[in-house]
C-alpha cells in the first residue's frame, strides 16, 4: 500500500512517458494522482507533494518540469548540467534551479518560493529575481520581489491588554466606560490614572525581565468603550480622539518600557472610522481595496515615529466584519517590504501573508518553512511544561501576559531552568 504513494519517475530518452512505482506508465502532461506524495527522478531529484495539491508532469528528458496550480511542493533537486534544467511553474511565475532544495507555495494571488540550499531563479512576466539559502521570493501580478528576512529574535513577547469589555454589551460601568485594566473602581482623575497605569507598566517590566522577553505589545490603547461598535480601532493616529486620558500619558509609558531595554508594539488595523453622533462606525468594505495598504503604512509610520514601535499586531476581526475578510495579501506585502525591520503579527493570515510578514498566528494551518510562528496570548489554560518546551524547541515566539505570575514563572522555568 505504501508503494502506491511513491512515484518513481524518469523521462525516457525516446519517449514522453514516465513509470510509476507500481509500473503503471504516466504520460507527460498528465496530472499526478492525489495519492502520490513523493516524485523521484532518474537523477535522484525528489519532489514532496503536500496533500490537496494539484501537480502535472511536463517537460522532457533534458528540461524537467512540474506545473503546480494549487497547493505546495518541496523540491530536492540534484545538480543539473548545462544542458539540463528543473522548473516548477505556477500560475504566477516559474522557478528554475540548477541544484538546490526549495519549496513552492501557491496562493490565490501569489506564489512563494522559499530556498533552503543553493540558488533559485524565479520569473514572472518580464521580471526575474534569484534567491539563495534562507531567502524567499514572492511572484504576483507579473512581478517578483524578495521578501523581508525572518524575525530572528525568538524570545517571548509580552502582551498587556490595557482595556476591554467588562460585561455584556451596553453594560460597561459608568465609573470606567473604557474598561481600563478591567477595574470598575479605577480612578480616572489624571494624576491617579497616570500613577495606576505606570504601576501596571512597572509590573509588566518586571514580568518581562523574569521571562527574558524581547518586548511587549500594548493591546487596546484606545480603550474598550468603542469595542461594542467597532472592536479595538487599531489606529494610534487618533488616540487623542478615542482615549484622551491615555493619550496624555502614552509617551511617558512607552518611553519607560524602552528605557528598561524592551521593544514596544501596538495593535493596528486596516479599517477607517468615522464618528456619527456619539458612536463610531467602521468602513468594512474598504478592507478589500488598495487603501488598506495606505492605512497600515500610515499607522506604522506614526507609531514608529512617536513611540519607536517595532512590533505590530494587525487586527482584522471585530464587530461587523465577516470572518472571511482579511487584510489583502498584496497590501501586507507592500507594507512588509517597506518596513522590513518590524515584526508583523497577522490575524487571520494565509501563506501569502506569512510569506512577507515575520510572524504568524497559532491558529493558521500552513506555515512556510523557516517562518517565525508567533503563538498568540494564552489568557486561558496554562500550557504544560512539555508543550512549552516543544514550542521553544521549534523556535516559536511565545506571547504571554507579563502581569500573570503563573505564566511568567512557567516561562522563567523553561528559559532559565537554573535560575533561582
matplotlib code that plots the C-alpha trace (Angstrom):
import matplotlib.pyplot as plt

x = [0.0, 2.9, 4.3, 1.2, 2.1, 5.5, 6.0, 9.4, 9.6, 12.0, 11.9, 12.9, 15.3, 12.9, 9.5, 7.2, 6.1, 7.2, 6.9, 5.2, 6.3, 3.6, 4.7, 1.8, 3.0, 2.1, 2.3, 4.0, 1.2, -0.9, -1.9, -0.1, -2.6, -3.8, -2.4, 1.1, 3.3, 6.9, 8.1, 11.6, 13.5, 16.3, 18.9, 17.8, 15.9, 13.0, 9.7, 7.5, 3.9, 1.6, -1.9, -4.6, -2.0, -2.6, 0.6, 1.1, 4.2, 5.7, 9.0, 11.3, 14.5, 16.6, 14.2, 12.2, 9.1, 6.3, 3.2, 1.8, -1.6, -2.6, -1.0, 2.7, 5.7, 9.2, 11.9, 15.4, 17.0, 20.2, 22.8, 21.8, 24.3, 24.4, 22.1, 19.5, 17.2, 14.5, 11.5, 8.4, 5.8, 2.9, 0.1, 2.3, 5.8, 8.4, 11.2, 14.2, 17.1, 20.5, 20.6, 19.1, 16.4, 13.4, 9.7, 6.9, 3.6, 0.7, -1.9, -4.8, -2.9, 0.8, 3.4, 6.1, 9.5, 11.5, 15.1, 16.8, 20.0, 21.6, 20.1, 16.7, 15.7, 12.1, 10.4, 7.0, 6.2, 9.2, 10.5, 13.1, 14.8, 17.1, 17.4, 19.9, 19.6, 17.4, 15.7, 12.2, 10.7, 7.1, 5.7, 2.4, 0.9, 3.9, 6.4, 8.9, 10.2, 12.5, 10.6, 12.0, 14.1, 12.5, 12.4, 15.5, 14.6, 12.8, 12.5, 9.0, 6.9, 4.7, 1.1, -0.7, -4.4, -5.0, -8.7, -11.8, -15.4, -16.2, -19.6, -22.4, -22.7, -24.1, -23.2, -19.8, -19.6, -20.1, -17.1, -14.8, -16.5, -13.3, -12.6, -9.1, -7.3, -10.7, -11.2, -14.6, -13.1, -10.2, -9.7, -9.7, -8.5, -5.3, -2.8, -4.3, -4.8, -1.2, 0.0, -2.1, -1.0, 2.6, 2.4, 0.9, 3.7, 6.3, 4.8, 4.8, 8.5, 9.3, 7.5, 9.3, 12.6, 11.7, 10.7, 13.7, 11.3, 12.2, 9.4, 5.8, 2.7, 0.3, -3.2, -6.2, -4.6, -7.7, -9.9, -12.7, -15.6, -15.8, -15.3, -19.1, -19.4, -16.0, -13.8, -10.3, -9.7, -6.0, -5.4, -2.8, -3.0, -6.4, -5.6, -6.5, -10.0, -10.6, -8.9, -7.6, -6.9, -4.4, -3.0, -1.9, 0.4, 1.2, 4.6, 5.9, 4.7, 6.2, 9.5, 9.5, 9.4, 12.0, 14.4, 14.1, 15.5, 12.4, 10.8, 7.3, 4.4, 0.7, -2.3, -3.1, -5.9, -6.6, -10.0, -11.2, -13.6, -16.0, -17.9, -21.7, -23.1, -21.9, -20.9, -18.1, -18.6, -16.2, -15.9, -15.9, -15.9, -12.7, -10.6, -10.5, -9.1, -5.8, -6.5, -5.7, -2.0, -2.1, -3.9, -1.5, 1.6, 0.5, -0.2, 3.1, 4.9, 3.1, 3.7, 7.4, 7.9, 6.1, 7.0, 9.6, 7.3, 8.7, 6.0, 2.5, -0.5, -2.7, -6.3, -8.8, -11.6, -14.3, -18.0, -19.5, -16.6, -17.3, -14.8, -13.6, -12.3, -8.6, -6.1, -5.4, -2.1, -0.9, -1.3, 0.5, 3.3, 3.9, 3.8, 6.2, 8.7, 8.6, 9.2, 11.5, 12.7, 9.4, 7.5, 4.1, 1.7, -1.2, -4.6, -6.5, -3.3, -2.6, 0.6, 0.5, 0.5, 3.2, 5.5, 6.1, 5.2, 7.7, 5.1, 2.1, -0.8, -1.1, -4.5, -3.2, -2.7, 0.1, 3.4, 6.1, 9.5, 11.7, 8.8, 8.6, 5.5, 4.0, 1.8, -0.9, -1.7, -2.6, -5.1, -7.0, -5.5, -1.8, 0.2, 2.1, 5.9, 6.1, 4.0, 6.1, 9.4, 8.2, 7.2, 10.5, 12.4, 10.5, 11.7, 8.2, 7.8, 5.6, 3.3, 2.4, 0.8, 3.6, 1.1, 0.2, 2.6, 1.8, 2.6, 5.7, 7.1, 6.3, 8.4, 11.1, 11.4, 11.5, 14.1, 16.2, 15.8, 18.9, 17.9, 16.6]
y = [0.0, 2.4, 1.9, 3.3, 6.7, 6.9, 7.9, 6.8, 9.0, 9.5, 10.6, 8.1, 9.5, 8.5, 8.7, 11.1, 8.6, 8.0, 4.9, 5.0, 2.8, 0.2, 0.0, 2.0, 4.4, 8.1, 10.3, 13.7, 16.3, 14.1, 15.1, 13.3, 11.1, 12.6, 9.6, 10.3, 12.2, 11.6, 12.0, 10.7, 11.3, 9.3, 11.9, 11.4, 14.6, 14.4, 16.4, 16.0, 17.0, 18.4, 17.0, 18.6, 19.9, 19.9, 18.9, 18.0, 16.4, 18.3, 18.9, 16.2, 14.3, 17.5, 20.0, 18.5, 20.5, 20.3, 22.5, 23.4, 25.1, 24.7, 23.7, 23.2, 21.2, 20.9, 20.0, 18.5, 18.9, 17.1, 19.3, 19.9, 20.1, 23.0, 21.1, 20.1, 22.1, 21.6, 24.0, 24.3, 26.5, 28.2, 30.5, 33.4, 32.5, 29.9, 28.7, 27.2, 25.7, 24.1, 22.0, 23.0, 22.5, 24.8, 25.0, 26.5, 27.5, 28.7, 31.1, 32.8, 35.9, 34.9, 32.1, 31.9, 30.3, 29.5, 28.4, 26.0, 25.3, 26.6, 29.3, 29.5, 31.9, 33.0, 34.7, 36.3, 38.2, 40.4, 40.4, 37.9, 37.5, 35.0, 33.9, 31.9, 29.8, 31.4, 33.8, 33.9, 35.3, 36.3, 36.3, 38.2, 40.3, 39.8, 40.9, 39.2, 40.6, 39.3, 39.0, 40.5, 38.2, 36.2, 37.7, 36.3, 37.1, 34.1, 35.2, 35.5, 38.6, 40.2, 41.3, 43.6, 44.1, 47.5, 47.8, 45.9, 44.9, 44.3, 42.8, 42.3, 45.0, 48.2, 47.3, 48.9, 50.5, 54.3, 54.7, 53.1, 53.1, 52.3, 49.2, 50.4, 47.5, 45.8, 47.6, 49.2, 51.2, 52.8, 56.5, 58.3, 61.6, 62.5, 62.1, 59.0, 57.4, 58.1, 56.6, 53.4, 52.9, 53.5, 50.9, 48.4, 49.1, 48.6, 45.3, 44.3, 45.2, 43.0, 40.1, 40.8, 40.6, 37.4, 35.7, 37.1, 38.7, 40.7, 43.3, 43.9, 44.7, 47.1, 46.0, 48.3, 51.6, 53.3, 52.0, 49.5, 51.9, 51.5, 47.7, 47.0, 49.0, 48.7, 46.4, 47.7, 50.5, 49.9, 53.5, 55.2, 58.3, 59.1, 58.1, 61.6, 61.2, 57.7, 57.9, 61.4, 60.1, 57.6, 59.9, 62.2, 59.6, 57.3, 58.9, 58.5, 54.9, 53.8, 55.6, 53.8, 50.4, 51.3, 52.6, 49.3, 47.7, 46.2, 46.6, 48.1, 47.5, 48.3, 46.9, 48.3, 47.6, 48.5, 49.9, 53.5, 55.0, 57.9, 59.3, 59.7, 61.5, 59.6, 56.4, 55.3, 53.4, 51.2, 51.0, 47.3, 47.2, 49.2, 46.2, 44.8, 47.8, 49.5, 51.9, 49.0, 49.4, 53.1, 52.8, 50.2, 52.0, 55.3, 53.8, 52.0, 55.2, 57.1, 54.6, 54.2, 58.0, 58.7, 55.6, 53.8, 50.7, 47.7, 45.1, 45.3, 43.0, 43.5, 43.2, 42.2, 40.9, 42.6, 43.5, 43.9, 42.2, 38.9, 36.3, 35.6, 39.2, 39.6, 42.3, 41.9, 39.9, 42.4, 45.3, 43.5, 42.5, 46.1, 47.2, 44.5, 45.3, 49.0, 48.1, 45.0, 45.6, 45.3, 42.2, 41.9, 39.5, 39.0, 37.9, 35.5, 35.0, 32.8, 31.6, 34.7, 36.9, 35.0, 34.9, 38.6, 39.0, 38.0, 36.4, 34.1, 33.4, 30.0, 29.2, 29.1, 25.8, 26.2, 27.6, 28.0, 26.6, 29.0, 31.2, 32.5, 31.3, 33.7, 31.9, 34.3, 35.1, 32.2, 34.0, 30.8, 27.5, 27.3, 25.1, 22.2, 22.3, 19.8, 21.9, 25.0, 23.1, 21.8, 25.3, 26.7, 23.9, 24.8, 28.4, 29.8, 33.2, 32.6, 35.5, 35.8, 38.2, 39.7, 40.6, 37.0, 35.5, 31.9, 32.4, 34.4, 31.7, 29.0, 30.8, 31.5, 27.8, 26.9, 29.5, 29.8, 26.4, 27.0, 30.5, 31.0]
z = [0.0, 0.8, -2.6, -4.2, -2.6, -4.2, -7.8, -9.3, -12.3, -15.2, -18.8, -21.4, -24.0, -26.8, -25.0, -23.2, -20.6, -17.0, -14.9, -11.5, -8.6, -9.4, -13.0, -14.5, -17.2, -16.9, -19.9, -19.7, -19.4, -17.1, -13.6, -10.7, -8.8, -5.5, -3.6, -4.7, -2.3, -3.4, -7.0, -7.7, -11.0, -12.6, -11.5, -7.8, -7.6, -5.2, -5.0, -2.0, -2.7, 0.0, 0.4, -1.7, -4.2, -8.0, -9.9, -13.5, -15.2, -18.1, -19.9, -21.4, -20.5, -20.6, -19.2, -16.3, -15.4, -12.9, -13.2, -9.7, -9.9, -6.3, -3.0, -2.1, -3.1, -1.7, -4.1, -3.5, -6.9, -8.0, -9.7, -13.3, -16.2, -18.6, -21.0, -18.3, -16.1, -13.5, -13.4, -11.2, -12.8, -11.0, -12.2, -11.0, -12.3, -12.9, -10.6, -12.3, -10.4, -11.1, -8.0, -4.6, -2.0, -2.1, -1.5, -3.6, -2.2, -4.3, -3.0, -4.8, -5.6, -5.4, -5.4, -2.7, -3.2, -0.1, -0.7, 1.8, -0.2, -3.4, -5.6, -7.4, -10.2, -10.3, -13.2, -13.5, -16.7, -17.6, -14.1, -12.7, -9.3, -7.7, -4.1, -2.1, 1.1, 3.7, 1.3, -0.1, -3.2, -4.0, -7.5, -8.2, -10.9, -13.2, -10.7, -8.4, -5.1, -2.3, 0.9, 4.2, 6.3, 9.1, 12.6, 14.3, 17.9, 19.2, 22.9, 24.4, 23.7, 26.3, 25.6, 28.1, 27.4, 28.8, 28.3, 27.1, 27.7, 31.4, 30.9, 28.3, 25.5, 26.9, 30.5, 30.9, 34.3, 34.3, 36.5, 33.9, 30.5, 28.6, 30.9, 31.8, 33.4, 33.8, 37.2, 37.8, 40.7, 38.9, 39.5, 36.1, 37.5, 35.5, 38.4, 39.8, 36.4, 35.4, 38.7, 38.2, 34.6, 35.5, 38.2, 35.8, 33.3, 36.0, 37.0, 33.3, 33.0, 36.0, 34.3, 31.0, 32.8, 34.6, 31.4, 29.4, 26.9, 23.9, 24.3, 24.9, 22.9, 24.5, 23.3, 23.5, 24.0, 22.5, 25.4, 25.3, 25.2, 21.4, 21.4, 21.2, 17.9, 16.2, 18.2, 19.0, 16.5, 15.9, 14.9, 17.1, 15.0, 16.5, 20.1, 21.3, 19.9, 21.1, 24.6, 25.5, 29.1, 27.7, 25.0, 27.8, 29.4, 26.4, 25.6, 29.1, 29.4, 26.1, 27.0, 30.4, 28.6, 26.1, 28.8, 30.5, 27.3, 25.7, 22.3, 22.2, 20.0, 19.4, 17.6, 14.2, 11.7, 8.0, 8.8, 8.5, 11.1, 11.3, 14.1, 13.8, 16.8, 19.8, 18.1, 15.8, 12.6, 10.6, 6.8, 6.4, 2.6, 2.5, 3.5, 0.0, -1.8, -2.0, 0.8, 3.3, 2.3, 2.9, 6.3, 7.6, 6.4, 7.9, 11.3, 11.4, 10.4, 13.1, 15.9, 14.9, 14.9, 18.2, 20.3, 18.3, 17.9, 16.1, 16.9, 15.3, 15.7, 12.7, 13.9, 11.2, 13.4, 15.4, 15.3, 11.8, 10.0, 8.1, 9.3, 5.8, 5.3, 5.7, 5.0, 1.3, 1.0, -1.7, 0.7, 3.5, 1.1, 0.2, 3.8, 4.9, 2.2, 3.2, 6.8, 6.8, 10.4, 12.2, 13.4, 11.9, 13.6, 11.2, 12.4, 10.0, 7.9, 4.9, 3.3, 1.1, 4.3, 6.2, 3.2, 3.8, 7.4, 10.1, 12.3, 12.1, 14.4, 16.1, 14.6, 11.0, 9.3, 6.8, 7.9, 5.3, 6.3, 8.2, 9.3, 12.8, 14.5, 17.0, 19.4, 20.4, 24.1, 26.4, 28.5, 29.0, 30.1, 31.1, 28.7, 30.2, 30.5, 27.7, 25.4, 26.2, 25.7, 22.3, 21.2, 22.3, 20.5, 17.3, 17.6, 18.2, 19.8, 22.9, 23.7, 27.3, 29.8, 31.9, 34.6, 35.1, 37.6, 36.7, 33.0, 33.9, 36.1, 33.5, 31.0, 33.6, 34.4, 30.7, 29.6, 32.7, 34.5, 36.7, 37.8, 41.4]

ax = plt.figure().add_subplot(projection="3d")
ax.plot(x, y, z, "-o")
ax.set_aspect("equal")
plt.show()
